[in-house]
């Protein structure tokens, strides 16, 4: 919990606000997986362990932890600290009003073992309408010595009435160089130019998104080649060995969307874009497609995307939709 994942400007601004206010609400917003939650966790740790009403608070304060402070840090890491309340959504599920009611109970209590209480909601836009309205009332009734951190992946989906009550900070996307530096430092990963093109297409150089699937080893190129080759007959490279049945659904959708978009781009523009890797170029150039078939792929792809969005809402089987789509385009 020692790394700062944001600009120095944000760090200093947040530090200033924390020193000026005994209670306030923040929204950290920007692309998913670029460090908003990591920064929030660092703040929670620093505040619960060190923020003293009479002393200047510094995010970068270096101190030698005593036994009590180490115990507190373990509680924070495990989300079991009595003065820390975290609401996180499950995949493809909304945050219900019952969780916000529990938050209200937490707000009514005094700090237990720290001087302050911390609330983290990640992401704020996943609250249901009823939960959002209840949260609004809670924000208006927040007690002193309480800091609330709201994480947002899309600020446009956050109610203006909430935005008007908070300090907002935008986290810039991470550059290619910063991405490679972070992954080299944390996981000892190295990337070829082809891999970086694919990472940009799929994850927009978001370390969090990439590590969601490849935290232990980088088999991205292997997996992508296997998945695409599996539905393009006789196109699986001999050295590829991974089993596509074990791929996570979100990864399958990312792979499929990327390839189809590059395929359609090639037949529309009559040339490959800079976002197409050599493996894709070889496959696409050898596909026996005419304008009628390309139109069919385009129409079926739009239908697939529409049905996928509905499937997420109604918790339907998207794997079946993928299979049906691939059978229809018959590459």
N, C-alpha and C positions, 0 to 999 in steps of 0.2 A: 504493500500500500504506500510506497514511497515515490511513485512516478506521477508527474503532473502531465495530463493529456490535453492541455489546452494552451492557448496563447498566453503570454505574459500579461497582455492587456486585460484579458478576462480575469486572470488570477488576481491581479492587483485591484481591479474594480470590485470583485466579489469580497476580497479582503477588506476593502474600505467600507463596504456596506455592512459587513458583519461587525465591524468596529463601531459603526454609527447606530445600529439598530439592535435592540434586545430581542426582537421578533420580526420576521419578515418571510416572504414567499418568493422563490425563484422559479423561473422556467429556463431550462437549458435545452435549446432546440437545434436541430440540424440532422444530417444524414445518420441513419442507424449504424452503430458499430464503430464510431470514431472517437469515443472516449468520454461522452457526456456522463454516463453512469460511473465510469472509473473515477472521474474527477469528483463526482458527488460522494462516492464512498470515501475518498480521501478527506473531503470536507467533514463528513460525518465523524470520521475517526478523530480528526484534529479537534473538532468542537467538543465532542463528548469527553475527550481526555484532557483538553488543555484550556479551552476558552474560559477565562476568568473574568468576572465582571469588572475587575479593577485593573486588569492588565491589557496591553495592546495585543490583539490577536494577529498571528502571522501564519499563513498557510504553509510556508516553507520552514517553520520553526523546527530546528533539529534538537532533539532531546534524547537523553538516555532513559529508556523506559524502566520504571521500577516495577515491582511485582504486581502492584495494583493496576498499573497502566497496561501491562501485558495481558492481564486477565480481561480488562475491558476490550482490548483490541480483538481478542479471541471471540468475545461475545458479539462484537460488531461483525466480524467475518462470518460468523455462523447465523447472523440475523436473530440472535437471542438476547441482545442487550435490552434491558427493561425500559430504556429511554429512547429506543429506536423503533420506529414503526414503518415497515416496508410493505407496499402493495405492488405486486408484480402480476402481469397477466399471464395466463397460460396461452400456448400457441392457438391462434384462431378463436379465442374466447374473449368475451367482454368482461370488464371489471364491474361486478354487481354492487347494488346499493348496500347489501349487508356488510361488505368490506368497509365502506365509507362510514357506516354506523359504528363499526368497531373503532374506526379512526376517531370518531367523535368522543367515544369513551376514553380513548387514550389522551385526547386533548384536554379533557376535564381533570386529568390527574396531574399531580405535581411530579417533577423529576424525582427519580428513585435514587440513583447512585451518581448522577452527574449534575452539573449546574443547569443543563439545558436538555430539551427534548428535540428529536429529529424525526421528520416524516419524509419518506421518499415514495413517490408514485411514478411507476415506469411501465408503459407510457401513459400520459394523462389522457390522450385522445381515445383510449380504449375503454373509458368509463361509459356506462349506459347513460341515457338522458337523466333518469332519476338519480343515479349516482352523482352525476355532474351537478345537478341542482342542490343536492344535499351537501356536496363539497363546497359549493359557493357559500352556503350559510356558515359552514365551518370556518372558511377563510375569514369571514367577517367577525367571527367570535373567537379567533385565535388568542390564547393566553400569552402572557409575556414569557420570555425564555424558551421560545419555540421557533424552530426554523423548518420551513417546508420546502422541499425540492421536487419540482415537477419536471419529468423528462418527456420531451416531445420529439417524434420523428417527423411530424408534419404540422407545423404551427397553424396552418390554414384550417385544420380540423379542430382547433381548440377554440372554445367560445370566447368571443371578444370580452364578455363580462369577466371571465377569468383572467385574460391577458391584461386587463386594465388594473388588476389588483396585485400584479407581481413585478419583480425585476426580471427582465428578459435578456438572455445572452445567446447569441448565435455562434455555434461552433462550425468553423469552416471545414469543408471536405479536406481529406488528407491527400497530399501530392504523391506521385509515384515514388519519388526519392524518399519521402518520409515513410511511406508504406514499407519499402524494401529495407530501410534502416531499422524500423521497429521490429519487423519479422526476423531480420538477421540477428538482432540483439536478443530478442526474447526467445526465439525458437531455433535459432541457427539455420534458418531457411535461406536458400539462394534461389533466384529466379532467372530463367532465360527470357529473352525479348518476347518470344512466342507466349510464354506463360503470363507475362505482364500484360500483353494484349488481352488475353482471355480473362485475367483477373479484373482488368478495367471493365470489360464488357459485363461480367457476371456480378462483380462486387463493388465496382466503382472505387477501388483501392480502399475499401473499408476493412481495417484489420479485424474488427469484431465479426463482420459477416463471413470473411474468409475463415477465421479460426472456429467459427461455428461448425464447419465441416472438416477442416483440416488442422486441428490443433496439435496433432501428434506427428504427422508426416505429410509432406506435400505430394499427393498423388493426383492432383487436379488434371494434368494433361492426360495421364493414363485413363482416368475415369471418363473424361469428356470424349476421348477417342473411342473408348469402349461403348459408351452410350450411343453416340452418333452412328458408329459402325454397326451397332446391333440392329438398327432398322433400315440401314442402307445396305442392301444385300451384298455380301462378299467384300465388305469394306473394312472389316476389323483387322487392324495390323497384327502381324504374327506375335509380336512381343507383348501385346496387351492381354492381361489375365484377370482383371477384376470382374466381379459378378454384379451385373446391373440390378439384380433383384434385391441387393442389399442397399442400394442407394436410397437416401432420404427423399421423400416426395418433393420437398422444396428444391432440392438439387436437380432432380429430374426436370422440373418445370423450368428452372434457370437454363439448363443445357438445351432443352428443346426450343425455348423461345429464342435463345441466342442463334442457334443454327438456322432456324426457319427465317428469322429476320435477315441474316446474312445471305441466305439463299435468294430471298425475294429481292434484296437490294442489288444483287449481282444481275438478275434477269431484268430488273427495272432500269438500272443505270448502264448496263452493258459493260461493267467493269467491277472489279473487287474494291471494296472500301478498305481503309487502313485498319479497320477493326476485324478483318478476316484473317485467320491464321492459315498457315500453309496446308495443314491437314484438311481444313474445310475447302480450300481452293481446289485441292486434288479431287475431292469427292464431287464438288459442285460442277467442275468442268467435265466430269465424266457422266453426269446424269443426262439421260436422254429426255430432256424436257422441251416442250413447245409452249406457245403462248396460252393454249387452252389448258394445259396441265398446270402452268404457273398460276393462272386465274383460279383454278380449282383449289390449289394449295392456299392461295391468299384467302379465299372465301371460307375454306374449312378452318384455317388458322384463326380468323376472326371469330368464327362460331365457337371454336375450342376455348378461346380466351373468355368469351362471354359466359359459356357454360361453367368454366372454372371459377369465375367470380361468384356465380350463383351457388356452386357446390360448396364454396367456403362458407357462405351464409347458412346453408341448410345442412351442412356437415355431410355432404354426399361423398361418394368415392371418386376422387379425381384420378386415381390410377386407371380406372375403367375408361375415363374420358381420354386419357393419353393413348391408351390402346386403340380405342375407336378412331381417334384422329389419325394415328399412324397407319391403320388399315385403310382408311379412306384415301390418304394421299399416295400410299403404295409406292414408296421410293425404291 
